[in-house]
Amino acid sequence: MMSPRIAIIGAGPAGLTLGALLHKHTIPFTIFELRQKPTAEEVAKPSGMLDLHEGSGLAAIRECGLYDDFLKHTGDCAETQIVADKDGNILYSDEDDSNNRPSDRPEIARHALLAILSSKVPEASIKWGYKLLSARPTGVSTETELDFGHQGKRTFDLVIGADGAWSAVRALLTDIRPQYAGTQSITLTIENISTRYPHLAALIGRGSFLSLGLRHGVITHRGPRDSARVYVFLTADEMFGGEGVRVATVTKEELLSDEALLGRFGDSVKELVAAGVACDESVERPGGVVDVKPLYLLPIGSTWEHKPGVTIVGDAAHLMCPWAGEGVNLAMCDALFLAKVIVEAWEDGQDVSQFQAALDPLLRQFEEDMVARAKEKAEETVGNGQMMFGENGANGMAEFFLSMGQGQ
């Protein structure tokens, strides 16, 4: 008798967390990931910082048995905040607060998080370099056929889409697609900032730095290799390059001089962005041309008609902007609760129909709970974005942090 076949699409935080937890309970599965397996050199490179929260991301880390390993990777970005206006004038800082206590949101580099989660997933259970072209029901029970192009087609009894914003699995459940969020983003990296640009390192501090104003923002996080990740967020009613363009470009000169972009920001903030353009290895084109990517989101509270044998988690289910740091936490929380559902339904020796009969009501309830949980966080995220990217966003954020009792 064949055991139920489980496929997880995507080896991001949600897919790897789910895989780690299923393996913990000796439940077989296969993860299919679009990317090639990262090398040790790639894993060591600076990446975006993620703050994990109690009750969601950290709960999943503990359930995976990874908390001690996690703590080893949390020293690169302090849990401190500096808020400056568009000219670089500091309005709020807890950088030198001797009474500052660590919050319950420790920071870890995305590469490091994926590496420690991968350590709990058998190597043979991850298929790297597999692009899912389409998924369709076979018409036999709850089977789904996954088409990986030249790598063939495979059939599974339970398919979990942890495949991000442009999820191919989501199309099995709904025709809802991500919509433009009204914000463009540029991502840059400065390595060895303390030695190369000590004055900029002093400006942005040991943790997070936000320069906000005119509906735009320059936000940085410290990271591995004494790095600073520099994010430029530009409020724009229309996408750069036109509707449907996911990546456009802008020159450094345009970015820093155009008054509709950062032209009215102060010299210190412009210097920070210019250093990012100069240092970033991805910027190899003449004239300091950088990629500008639109941010997308799914409508708040997006739901779908439940279908046995298929579900989605993380960004595939509830894509939102990064203004509250909830995306990765929700994704890992989804994986934590979905793993519990699968474990509860699974019994050794059961056939597929028995597994599906036990799983389906649990899966339906899981989806309802996930949608409600994500809706609350998405509303919080929208509120944060409105505060951060108003005309005087710095004032709003400074008042927010002071109201939380973090001021001196």
Protein Blocks (a to p, Z undefined) as FASTA:
>chain_A
ZZdddddehjafklmmmmmmmmmnopacddddfbacddfklmmpccddddddehilmmmm
mmnopmmmmmmmmmmpccbdddddfkopafbdcklmmkbccdfbdcddfklmmmmmmmmp
cfklpcghiacfbdcdehiajbccddehjnopaddfbdcdfebjklcklmmmoccdcdde
hiacdddddehklmmmmmlmmmnommbcdddeehiacdddddehhiacdddddddfbagh
iahiabdcddfklmmmmmklmmmpcfklmmmmmmmmmmmmklmbghiiacddddddddeh
iacdddehiacehjllmgccfklopmmmmmmmmmmmmmmmmmmmpcghiafklmmmmmmm
mmmmmmmmmmmmmmmmmmmmmmmmmmmmmmklmlmmmmmmmmnopaZZ
